[in-house]
């Protein structure tokens, strides 16, 4: 698969010294047959500095690896995630692979054993056995994200860390018209955060929908986007641009000018991270 399509929203380059796998069991152990498991993980990102390991910060990957290390009695169990989500970003179905010689039970028992020790804001929803060579990034054929926008003059004190609060009314029809223009194969340079170059900035957006429902003192917009791959901050930059159209600052057809410009400064501001959810990784 073309590597340019394998990166996820908010993906960052992996550390150069990251181990390739956790093939070995505990030090000196030669017993057991190595197995690989693909896990489906949900988490609330509010309390974490993103997915990927970082020095001096708590991340989702760090918590999972620490918990797995204790469960499997290994010095380190490397968790290979499919998307390196940023600080504050949530996931309903992050996918990640581990390899170990120390789990002899069926795969479907692994989530129960892990969830006992994981904090409540991280849950392993499912685990299935996969071939040892399975790669959750290179074997992915696409991803799906959801972004939530709450439009109201009054804030929501309950779910404030799961949506972007926009203090104005928006035209959902105008946003839908603009979203339709982003579907298909385009060069998304204008929607890539500067300083994160890729070998190719061409992506295919398979679907991009905008729906709205009454919520508290306003309406909750749900923006769903599926593509064969995402550039760094691509979803959040698209959402920020669509909101510019929604509040009436730009017409829907402005989107074509933004795409043609191939310049990040031509698009809208980056939407905040806490409204973003990774909802599906496709294989």
SULCOR-V327766 format. One record per residue. N is the residue number from 1. NEAR is the number of other ideal C-beta (glycine too) atoms within 12 Angstrom. D_LAST is the distance of its C-alpha to the last C-alpha in whole Angstrom. Layout:
BEGIN
n = [N;N]
near = [NEAR;NEAR]
d_last = [D_LAST;D_LAST]
END
This chain:
BEGIN
n = [1;2;3;4;5;6;7;8;9;10;11;12;13;14;15;16;17;18;19;20;21;22;23;24;25;26;27;28;29;30;31;32;33;34;35;36;37;38;39;40;41;42;43;44;45;46;47;48;49;50;51;52;53;54;55;56;57;58;59;60;61;62;63;64;65;66;67;68;69;70;71;72;73;74;75;76;77;78;79;80;81;82;83;84;85;86;87;88;89;90;91;92;93;94;95;96;97;98;99;100;101;102;103;104;105;106;107;108;109;110;111;112;113;114;115;116;117;118;119;120;121;122;123;124;125;126;127;128;129;130;131;132;133;134;135;136;137;138;139;140;141;142;143;144;145;146;147;148;149;150;151;152;153;154;155;156;157;158;159;160;161;162;163;164;165;166;167;168;169;170;171;172;173;174;175;176;177;178;179;180;181;182;183;184;185;186;187;188;189;190;191;192;193;194;195;196;197;198;199;200;201;202;203;204;205;206;207;208;209;210;211;212;213;214;215;216;217;218;219;220;221;222;223;224;225;226;227;228;229;230;231;232;233;234;235;236;237;238;239;240;241;242;243;244;245;246;247;248;249;250;251;252;253;254;255;256;257;258;259;260;261;262;263;264;265;266;267;268;269;270;271;272;273;274;275;276;277;278;279;280;281;282;283]
near = [17;17;15;25;31;32;39;44;50;39;36;30;15;20;15;7;8;20;21;17;24;33;24;24;26;20;10;9;18;12;13;19;16;27;31;33;40;36;47;33;45;30;39;25;38;25;21;33;26;36;44;36;30;19;10;8;17;26;31;45;41;28;32;45;34;26;31;39;25;21;27;36;19;31;21;29;40;34;43;40;43;42;48;40;47;36;26;31;43;41;45;29;32;48;41;48;41;45;38;39;25;30;32;18;19;15;26;19;20;37;31;19;25;38;26;16;21;28;22;13;20;37;30;39;25;25;34;25;26;24;16;22;16;26;26;36;29;20;23;36;23;31;46;37;46;34;46;39;41;38;35;25;15;14;20;26;11;11;20;20;28;29;35;38;30;33;18;21;22;32;26;28;18;28;43;26;24;40;33;22;28;42;26;21;18;30;25;46;29;33;45;38;33;18;12;26;16;27;14;22;29;25;40;25;36;25;22;38;25;38;22;26;16;13;24;20;17;24;28;30;39;31;42;31;40;29;39;32;43;44;42;33;39;45;50;40;39;46;45;37;43;45;41;31;36;37;26;18;20;27;21;28;16;28;36;22;20;34;30;18;20;19;18;28;18;23;39;30;24;31;39;31;36;29;38;48;38;45;31;29;38;26;24]
d_last = [12;14;15;16;13;11;14;13;16;19;18;21;21;21;24;26;27;24;24;21;20;23;23;27;28;31;34;35;33;32;32;29;25;23;19;16;15;11;13;13;16;18;21;24;24;28;29;27;27;23;20;21;24;27;31;33;31;29;25;22;21;25;25;22;23;27;26;24;27;30;28;27;30;29;30;27;23;21;18;15;14;11;13;17;18;22;25;25;22;20;17;16;13;12;10;12;13;17;19;22;25;26;24;26;25;22;19;19;23;21;21;24;26;24;25;29;29;26;28;28;26;23;21;19;17;15;15;13;14;12;14;16;14;11;10;8;9;9;6;5;5;7;9;12;15;18;22;25;28;32;35;38;41;41;38;36;37;35;31;32;29;27;28;30;33;35;38;39;38;35;35;32;32;33;30;28;30;29;25;25;26;23;21;20;20;22;23;23;25;27;25;24;26;29;29;25;25;22;22;21;21;20;17;16;16;15;17;19;22;25;26;29;31;34;34;37;39;37;34;30;28;24;22;18;16;13;12;11;12;15;19;21;22;21;20;23;25;24;25;28;29;29;31;34;33;33;37;38;39;37;36;33;34;34;30;31;33;31;28;31;33;30;31;30;34;34;31;31;31;28;28;28;25;26;25;21;18;15;14;10;7;4;0]
END
